[in-house]
Amino acid sequence: MNAILQQFQALWKRQKTSQKVTLVSLFLAAAILIPILITWGTQTTYAVAFSGLSEGDAGAIVEELTTQGVSYKLEGSSTILVPSDQVYNVRLKMASAGLPQKGTTVGYELFDASSLGMTEFTQKVNYQRAVQGELERTIGSLNSVEAVSVHIVVPEKTLLSSSQQEPTASIMVKTKSGTALDAGQVRSITHLVAASIEGLKSENVVVVDSEGNMLASGATTGSEAAAAAVTDSRRLAELSASKDIQNKAQLMLDSVLGPDKAIVQANVTLDWTQREFTSQTYEPNPSAVRSSSTTSETYSTDGSTVGGIPGAESNLPDPVNETTTGTGTSNYQRTDTTTNFELASTQSHEIIEPGQIKQISVSVLVDSITDPTQLNVLKNAVSAAVGIDAERGDSLAVESIVFDRTFYTDQVEQMETASKTNMYIKYGQIGGAVLLFVILLLYVQKLLKNLKLASTDAWVPVMKNVSDNSLRAPQMAPMISPTIPVPQMATIAPVIEMPTPKQKISPEDEQIQKVMTRLSEDSPASVAEIIQLWLAEDEK
């Protein structure tokens, strides 16, 4: 080991300053880059495990991951990344731990900890927080609810019941995209909250959505509550009808034109007036007689002379208590018959319930369609799909406009640029590392080759026997004068002790051969000058 160290020191001393600097730089670069490349090649890839978290849920999940010894990364305060091969395992573990909890919602677990030293006011506040949290969890379990917040106000007890104020509650509901709460679901929520709080009535519960729309007004009297319920129900019915028509038209246009090529907005007005109709219709028969009348008269006499008092009474057909002086008799009869034929009739009673469509208004904007024929086709198709009735007063507008897509284009370009940049950086790192490694390998190989050629004897003890190099010495031996003292020649280069060769030569001659061989390889010009000096001395 000492021999190798001495040889390395000898080689290092023979190098030029530039070669030393280059060699040191390469070794330092290799010492820095190789660990970096190894780390970069073996680093863990992360994938998104949870996103859209509240700060409370994110903190709880991070604490649980730290406890379980799972590595993680944070992107902002709402996204947590874990190793890609542990994503599903982490999700199952967090679900078993009850995480995420959709915010900082807490329930009756508030009372799991010891309440020693807690004041009565603090206990009341914690109880109210626990009830609100449990209600939020219950309402949040509905399929159409994404997030919910419940606030309860319970007034202090008073001595007189007449001055006691009633509890109230307010609920803010955020529904999932594409869903809405109907009137029945809103009433269910209000009754659920009212049944969970002592003394709370359903009409004292206010429900609003995330857009500020009133779903339940919380009226305090029966008539006001009924009116508010009717208004809310009608409003939701109109919104539902508008949404249904809008979805029909949008689905058809997306199928024909492609996604994001058309925008549809619909407004439906419903008629809430209740109507009742009674009608009677006749069915006349032209061939039938509407009415007929028949009159018949008969008069009979025996031909004798009739006498009596002249005047009207004596000439009547049927004299009453009248004394006649004549000897003849007479008989008169008259019959009137009237027949009426009634027409067939139909009587109907009709009640029209409220909620019928009164008017529909639909507006459609399409992207960059300038062909009037195509616009007309789209207008007819939309009109038939949504049930436009011109006699009812419905309106439909289909217009073409160039959509502004600069935002989406910029986003796509930025994403593509970032992706390409990351890809180029990755490929550049790989290519640079490979190129640097190849250059370093070639340089070291060339350097070792030059060192080997420049100092063959320094490598002899390690690589091969002295007998192999001794074959080259006789070429210089005839030119060496035995009178040259060894100490003078030894000053040219340090003498390295070599094993005794298996040749029958004296140690002095062997040492001289080694020195001259090394000198001839390192500085041929110096050897030539020495030979010229010898020749000049011989001539003298």
C-alpha distance (Angstrom), angle and dihedral (degrees) to the residues before:
residue distance angle dihedral
M1 . . .
N2 3.80 . .
A3 3.80 90.5 .
I4 3.82 90.9 53.6
L5 3.81 91.0 47.7
Q6 3.80 91.4 50.2
Q7 3.79 90.5 48.8
F8 3.80 91.1 50.4
Q9 3.80 90.7 50.0
A10 3.78 90.4 49.9
L11 3.80 90.9 50.0
W12 3.80 91.7 47.6
K13 3.80 91.7 52.5
R14 3.79 91.1 52.6
Q15 3.85 93.2 56.1
K16 3.77 121.8 98.1
T17 3.79 120.4 -116.8
S18 3.80 93.2 -107.6
Q19 3.79 90.8 50.9
K20 3.78 90.9 49.3
V21 3.83 91.6 50.6
T22 3.80 92.1 47.4
L23 3.76 93.4 47.3
V24 3.81 92.8 48.4
S25 3.84 90.8 47.2
L26 3.78 91.9 51.4
F27 3.75 93.4 49.1
L28 3.80 91.3 47.7
A29 3.82 91.2 48.2
A30 3.79 89.8 49.5
A31 3.79 91.2 47.6
I32 3.83 90.3 52.3
L33 3.80 102.0 37.9
I34 3.78 99.9 41.8
P35 3.85 94.1 61.5
I36 3.80 90.2 43.1
L37 3.79 92.3 52.0
I38 3.77 91.9 45.2
T39 3.80 90.7 50.3
W40 3.79 92.9 45.1
G41 3.80 92.0 48.6
T42 3.79 93.8 48.3
Q43 3.81 99.3 37.9
T44 3.81 119.5 125.4
T45 3.80 119.4 -103.7
Y46 3.81 115.0 -135.4
A47 3.80 130.1 -148.8
V48 3.81 132.6 -169.8
A49 3.79 112.1 -89.6
F50 3.81 99.6 169.0
S51 3.80 132.0 12.1
G52 3.79 136.1 175.1
L53 3.80 92.0 33.9
S54 3.75 125.8 159.0
E55 3.76 117.5 -120.7
G56 3.80 90.8 -106.2
D57 3.80 93.7 53.5
A58 3.81 92.2 43.0
G59 3.80 91.4 52.2
A60 3.80 92.7 47.9
I61 3.81 92.5 48.9
V62 3.82 92.6 47.4
E63 3.80 90.2 50.7
E64 3.80 90.9 49.9
L65 3.82 92.3 48.1
T66 3.80 90.3 50.1
T67 3.78 90.4 50.8
Q68 3.81 91.6 50.7
G69 3.81 92.2 45.6
V70 3.82 95.4 -119.1
S71 3.81 116.0 150.0
Y72 3.80 116.2 -127.5
K73 3.79 144.1 170.3
L74 3.80 131.0 -144.8
E75 3.79 127.1 -138.5
G76 3.76 104.9 -168.1
S77 3.79 115.6 -43.8
S78 3.81 98.9 -59.8
T79 3.82 106.7 49.2
I80 3.81 127.1 69.7
L81 3.80 123.6 -170.4
V82 3.80 124.9 -162.2
P83 3.84 132.2 178.0
S84 3.78 108.2 -63.2
D85 3.80 93.3 -123.3
Q86 3.82 91.3 55.4
V87 3.82 101.3 46.6
Y88 3.80 98.2 105.1
N89 3.78 93.4 37.7
V90 3.80 90.6 53.4
R91 3.81 92.4 47.5
L92 3.80 91.6 52.5
K93 3.80 91.8 47.9
M94 3.79 92.1 49.0
A95 3.81 90.8 47.6
S96 3.80 90.2 52.8
A97 3.81 87.6 52.1
G98 3.83 91.0 51.7
L99 3.79 95.2 -108.5
P100 2.94 135.0 178.1
Q101 3.79 98.1 33.3
K102 3.83 95.5 -173.9
G103 3.76 94.0 -105.1
T104 3.75 133.6 -29.3
T105 3.79 92.8 -41.4
V106 3.77 112.8 152.0
G107 3.78 128.2 -177.5
Y108 3.75 135.8 -179.2
E109 3.81 89.8 -34.4
L110 3.79 84.6 88.3
F111 3.79 86.6 82.1
D112 3.80 94.9 50.9
A113 3.79 90.1 88.8
S114 3.76 122.6 71.4
S115 3.82 114.2 -82.9
L116 3.80 95.9 -160.6
G117 3.78 109.9 146.3
M118 3.81 93.8 12.8
T119 3.80 114.9 140.3
E120 3.79 124.0 -129.0
F121 3.80 91.2 -109.8
T122 3.80 91.4 53.4
Q123 3.79 90.8 49.6
K124 3.81 90.9 52.0
V125 3.80 91.6 49.4
N126 3.80 91.6 48.5
Y127 3.79 91.1 48.1
Q128 3.80 90.8 51.9
R129 3.82 90.4 47.8
A130 3.78 90.3 49.8
V131 3.81 93.2 50.5
Q132 3.81 91.5 47.6
G133 3.79 90.8 49.1
E134 3.79 93.5 49.8
L135 3.80 91.0 49.0
E136 3.80 90.7 49.4
R137 3.80 90.6 52.3
T138 3.80 91.7 48.0
I139 3.81 95.6 48.0
G140 3.82 90.9 41.4
S141 3.81 89.6 59.4
L142 3.82 90.2 70.4
N143 3.79 112.3 108.9
S144 3.81 96.1 -124.5
V145 3.83 96.3 44.5
E146 3.80 118.8 92.3
A147 3.81 100.0 172.9
V148 3.78 135.9 -0.8
S149 3.77 138.4 -174.2
V150 3.82 124.1 -162.8
H151 3.82 126.1 -164.0
I152 3.80 121.5 -174.2
V153 3.81 127.7 -167.9
V154 3.82 115.8 -163.4
P155 3.83 112.5 -178.3
E156 3.77 121.2 -139.9
K157 3.79 117.7 -94.4
T158 3.81 115.9 -97.4
L159 3.81 131.3 -159.6
L160 3.81 94.7 -121.2
S161 3.76 118.8 57.4
S162 3.80 90.5 -151.6
S163 3.80 90.9 64.8
Q164 3.80 94.9 41.8
Q165 3.79 112.1 117.0
E166 3.76 119.8 -140.7
P167 3.84 123.1 -117.7
T168 3.80 117.8 -103.8
A169 3.78 134.9 -163.8
S170 3.78 136.9 -164.5
I171 3.80 126.1 -159.5
M172 3.80 128.9 -166.2
V173 3.81 113.8 -162.0
K174 3.79 127.7 -168.9
T175 3.78 111.9 -163.6
K176 3.77 126.4 -152.8
S177 3.78 119.5 -98.7
G178 3.79 112.2 -77.8
T179 3.82 95.0 14.2
A180 3.80 134.6 97.4
L181 3.78 137.6 -174.4
D182 3.78 115.2 -113.5
A183 3.79 124.6 -147.4
G184 3.80 92.5 -94.8
Q185 3.79 93.0 54.4
V186 3.82 91.6 47.6
R187 3.79 91.0 51.8
S188 3.79 89.5 48.6
I189 3.80 90.4 54.4
T190 3.79 92.9 48.3
H191 3.81 92.3 48.9
L192 3.80 91.0 45.8
V193 3.79 91.9 54.6
A194 3.79 92.8 42.1
A195 3.79 91.8 52.3
S196 3.81 91.1 50.8
I197 3.82 96.8 55.6
E198 3.78 123.0 63.5
G199 3.78 111.1 -116.1
L200 3.81 95.1 3.9
K201 3.80 117.0 134.2
S202 3.77 124.0 -153.3
E203 3.80 91.6 -123.4
N204 3.81 88.6 60.6
V205 3.80 92.9 60.9
V206 3.81 118.1 96.9
V207 3.82 118.7 -159.1
V208 3.80 123.5 -170.2
D209 3.79 131.8 169.2
S210 3.79 128.4 -128.4
E211 3.82 91.0 -93.2
G212 3.80 93.2 57.4
N213 3.80 96.7 -104.4
M214 3.78 116.4 147.1
L215 3.80 111.3 -120.5
A216 3.81 97.1 169.0
S217 3.81 120.0 14.3
G218 3.79 99.9 -158.6
A219 3.81 96.5 -131.4
T220 3.79 114.1 -168.8
T221 3.84 101.1 -146.2
G222 3.76 129.3 58.1
S223 3.80 95.8 -117.4
E224 3.79 92.7 46.5
A225 3.79 91.5 47.0
A226 3.79 91.3 50.3
A227 3.81 92.1 47.8
A228 3.81 91.5 47.4
A229 3.79 91.2 48.1
V230 3.80 90.5 51.3
T231 3.80 91.7 48.2
D232 3.79 92.9 47.9
S233 3.78 91.5 47.3
R234 3.79 92.7 50.6
R235 3.78 92.6 46.7
L236 3.79 92.6 50.4
A237 3.80 90.0 47.6
E238 3.81 91.4 54.3
L239 3.81 91.7 46.3
S240 3.78 90.8 49.4
A241 3.80 92.3 49.3
S242 3.82 91.1 48.0
K243 3.80 91.2 48.4
D244 3.78 91.8 49.9
I245 3.80 93.3 51.6
Q246 3.79 91.8 44.3
N247 3.82 92.4 51.3
K248 3.80 91.8 49.8
A249 3.80 93.1 52.9
Q250 3.81 93.9 41.0
L251 3.80 93.2 50.6
M252 3.79 92.1 50.4
L253 3.82 93.8 47.7
D254 3.80 92.9 46.1
S255 3.79 89.8 52.5
V256 3.80 92.0 50.0
L257 3.81 103.8 35.5
G258 3.79 100.9 23.3
P259 3.79 131.4 -112.9
D260 3.80 119.4 -39.7
K261 3.81 92.6 10.3
A262 3.81 96.9 109.0
I263 3.79 139.1 31.4
V264 3.81 122.4 -154.0
Q265 3.78 128.2 -166.3
A266 3.79 122.5 179.7
N267 3.79 134.6 -172.9
V268 3.79 122.5 -167.6
T269 3.80 124.4 -168.0
L270 3.79 115.7 -162.2
D271 3.82 126.0 -155.2
W272 3.79 109.4 -126.4
T273 3.84 95.4 -178.1
Q274 3.78 115.0 116.4
R275 3.82 113.8 -140.8
E276 3.80 132.8 -168.9
F277 3.83 123.4 -164.1
T278 3.83 131.8 -171.5
S279 3.80 118.2 -171.9
Q280 3.86 136.4 174.3
T281 3.77 122.5 -162.2
Y282 3.82 129.9 -170.2
E283 3.75 127.4 -147.8
P284 3.83 108.0 -151.6
N285 3.86 122.0 -159.5
P286 3.81 110.7 -145.2
S287 3.84 93.6 -159.5
A288 3.79 94.8 53.1
V289 3.84 124.9 88.8
R290 3.80 110.7 -118.1
S291 3.94 93.2 -154.1
S292 3.84 137.7 -6.1
S293 3.88 131.9 -164.5
T294 3.84 128.2 -164.4
T295 3.88 125.7 -169.9
S296 3.85 123.8 -174.0
E297 3.91 128.7 -178.4
T298 3.90 129.9 -172.9
Y299 3.84 129.4 -173.3
S300 3.82 126.5 -179.5
T301 3.97 134.9 176.9
D302 3.87 137.3 171.9
G303 3.84 94.0 -130.8
S304 3.83 97.7 -110.7
T305 3.74 123.2 130.7
V306 3.65 117.1 -89.5
G307 3.75 118.4 -148.7
G308 3.63 135.7 -177.2
I309 3.63 146.9 116.1
P310 3.73 111.1 -35.9
G311 3.69 114.7 -114.3
A312 3.77 142.3 73.0
E313 3.75 97.5 -62.3
S314 3.75 94.4 56.1
N315 3.79 90.8 51.9
L316 3.76 95.8 52.3
P317 3.80 116.1 115.2
D318 3.72 94.2 -122.6
P319 3.80 110.7 29.6
V320 3.73 113.6 -161.0
N321 3.81 119.6 -140.0
E322 3.70 89.0 -24.4
T323 3.78 120.8 148.8
T324 3.74 113.7 -136.4
T325 3.72 128.6 -166.4
G326 3.74 95.1 -158.0
T327 3.76 126.4 98.0
G328 3.92 100.3 -142.4
T329 3.97 130.1 92.6
S330 3.93 131.0 -147.0
N331 3.95 138.1 -173.9
Y332 3.90 128.3 -155.8
Q333 3.89 128.2 -175.5
R334 3.84 132.5 176.3
T335 3.86 128.0 -175.4
D336 3.88 126.7 -170.2
T337 3.90 118.9 -168.6
T338 3.85 123.4 -176.9
T339 3.89 122.3 -175.2
N340 3.87 121.6 -171.0
F341 3.86 121.0 -164.2
E342 3.91 110.1 -155.1
L343 3.89 120.4 -146.9
A344 3.87 122.5 -117.8
S345 3.83 112.6 -101.9
T346 3.88 136.9 -171.6
Q347 3.79 121.9 -153.2
S348 3.88 120.1 -163.1
H349 3.81 133.3 -176.5
E350 3.85 116.5 -157.6
I351 3.83 130.5 -176.3
I352 3.83 118.4 -166.7
E353 3.79 110.5 -154.7
P354 3.84 119.5 -141.5
G355 3.78 120.7 -103.2
Q356 3.80 99.2 66.4
I357 3.79 117.5 143.1
K358 3.77 109.5 -93.5
Q359 3.81 100.7 176.5
I360 3.81 139.1 -8.0
S361 3.79 124.9 -155.2
V362 3.80 119.3 -172.8
S363 3.79 128.0 180.0
V364 3.81 121.7 -168.8
L365 3.80 127.0 -173.4
V366 3.80 118.9 -170.4
D367 3.77 127.7 -168.7
S368 3.83 118.6 -107.7
I369 3.82 100.4 -31.4
T370 3.79 108.5 147.7
D371 3.80 99.9 164.1
P372 3.86 107.6 108.0
T373 3.80 91.1 -155.9
Q374 3.79 92.1 55.6
L375 3.79 91.7 45.9
N376 3.80 89.8 51.3
V377 3.81 90.8 50.2
L378 3.79 90.8 51.0
K379 3.81 91.2 47.7
N380 3.81 92.7 52.0
A381 3.80 91.5 46.6
V382 3.80 93.6 49.8
S383 3.81 91.1 45.0
A384 3.80 91.3 54.9
A385 3.81 93.4 42.9
V386 3.81 96.7 53.3
G387 3.82 96.9 34.6
I388 3.80 102.7 -113.2
D389 3.82 112.0 -168.5
A390 3.80 114.0 -168.6
E391 3.82 92.8 -167.2
R392 3.81 89.6 57.1
G393 3.80 90.9 53.1
D394 3.81 98.7 -105.4
S395 3.79 118.5 158.7
L396 3.81 132.0 -153.5
A397 3.80 126.8 -174.9
V398 3.81 123.3 -172.7
E399 3.80 114.2 -178.2
S400 3.78 134.9 168.1
I401 3.79 123.3 -132.5
V402 3.78 136.3 159.6
F403 3.80 108.0 -104.7
D404 3.78 116.9 -133.4
R405 3.80 104.8 -123.2
T406 3.80 98.4 162.3
F407 3.81 91.7 113.0
Y408 3.79 93.7 53.7
T409 3.80 91.3 41.7
D410 3.79 91.4 52.0
Q411 3.78 91.2 47.9
V412 3.79 92.3 50.2
E413 3.80 92.1 46.7
Q414 3.77 91.8 49.0
M415 3.78 91.4 49.5
E416 3.79 92.2 47.6
T417 3.80 91.5 46.7
A418 3.78 91.9 49.3
S419 3.79 90.9 47.2
K420 3.79 92.6 49.1
T421 3.79 91.7 45.4
N422 3.78 91.6 52.1
M423 3.78 90.5 46.6
Y424 3.81 92.6 49.3
I425 3.79 91.4 47.2
K426 3.77 90.8 50.4
Y427 3.79 93.3 47.4
G428 3.82 90.2 44.5
Q429 3.77 91.3 52.5
I430 3.77 91.6 49.4
G431 3.81 93.3 44.5
G432 3.81 93.2 45.2
A433 3.78 91.7 48.8
V434 3.79 92.2 49.1
L435 3.82 92.4 45.1
L436 3.78 92.7 47.6
F437 3.76 91.2 48.7
V438 3.81 91.7 50.1
I439 3.81 92.1 47.4
L440 3.78 91.0 47.9
L441 3.77 91.5 48.5
L442 3.82 93.3 48.7
Y443 3.77 92.7 46.0
V444 3.77 93.6 49.2
Q445 3.78 89.9 46.9
K446 3.79 91.8 50.4
L447 3.79 91.8 44.3
L448 3.76 92.2 51.5
K449 3.79 90.1 48.3
N450 3.82 92.0 51.4
L451 3.76 91.6 46.4
K452 3.75 90.6 50.5
L453 3.79 92.3 50.2
A454 3.81 93.0 44.1
S455 3.79 95.6 50.4
T456 3.75 111.1 23.7
D457 3.78 94.4 160.5
A458 3.78 92.1 56.2
W459 3.79 88.6 61.7
V460 3.79 96.3 42.6
P461 3.82 97.7 85.8
V462 3.76 91.1 50.8
M463 3.80 103.8 35.5
K464 3.85 107.1 30.8
N465 3.77 146.3 -7.7
V466 3.75 124.8 -75.7
S467 3.79 89.8 -120.7
D468 3.78 89.4 68.4
N469 3.83 93.3 56.9
S470 3.78 94.1 40.8
L471 3.78 89.8 72.5
R472 3.80 89.0 72.6
A473 3.84 95.3 52.7
P474 3.81 100.6 74.8
Q475 3.81 90.7 67.2
M476 3.78 90.0 68.5
A477 3.76 98.6 32.8
P478 3.90 98.0 86.9
M479 3.81 90.1 54.9
I480 3.79 94.5 53.7
S481 3.75 116.7 91.7
P482 3.79 114.0 -140.1
T483 3.75 88.7 -144.0
I484 3.81 93.1 69.7
P485 3.76 107.0 105.0
V486 3.74 114.9 -124.2
P487 3.80 97.3 -133.5
Q488 3.84 90.9 60.7
M489 3.79 92.1 52.8
A490 3.75 93.2 42.0
T491 3.76 90.2 65.2
I492 3.77 89.4 69.8
A493 3.80 94.0 67.8
P494 3.79 135.6 -6.5
V495 3.76 116.0 -88.9
I496 3.79 115.4 -119.8
E497 3.73 115.2 -157.5
M498 3.78 110.5 -122.2
P499 3.79 130.1 -168.9
T500 3.78 114.7 -92.5
P501 3.81 108.3 -89.3
K502 3.73 120.8 -127.4
Q503 3.82 93.1 -113.5
K504 3.76 129.4 106.0
I505 3.77 97.0 -116.6
S506 3.73 129.5 118.0
P507 3.80 120.3 -99.0
E508 3.80 91.1 -116.7
D509 3.80 93.3 55.6
E510 3.80 90.7 46.6
Q511 3.78 91.8 52.1
I512 3.80 91.7 47.8
Q513 3.80 90.6 51.1
K514 3.77 91.7 52.7
V515 3.77 93.6 48.5
M516 3.78 93.6 47.4
T517 3.79 92.4 45.8
R518 3.76 91.2 53.4
L519 3.79 92.2 43.9
S520 3.80 92.5 50.4
E521 3.79 91.2 51.6
D522 3.80 96.0 44.4
S523 3.81 99.8 39.5
P524 3.82 115.7 11.9
A525 3.82 90.1 169.4
S526 3.80 91.6 60.6
V527 3.80 91.0 50.5
A528 3.79 90.1 51.3
E529 3.80 91.1 52.1
I530 3.79 91.1 50.2
I531 3.80 91.0 51.2
Q532 3.80 90.6 49.4
L533 3.81 89.7 51.8
W534 3.79 90.5 51.3
L535 3.79 91.8 49.9
A536 3.78 91.1 48.9
E537 3.81 91.4 51.9
D538 3.81 91.4 49.8
E539 3.79 91.1 52.9
K540 3.80 90.2 54.7
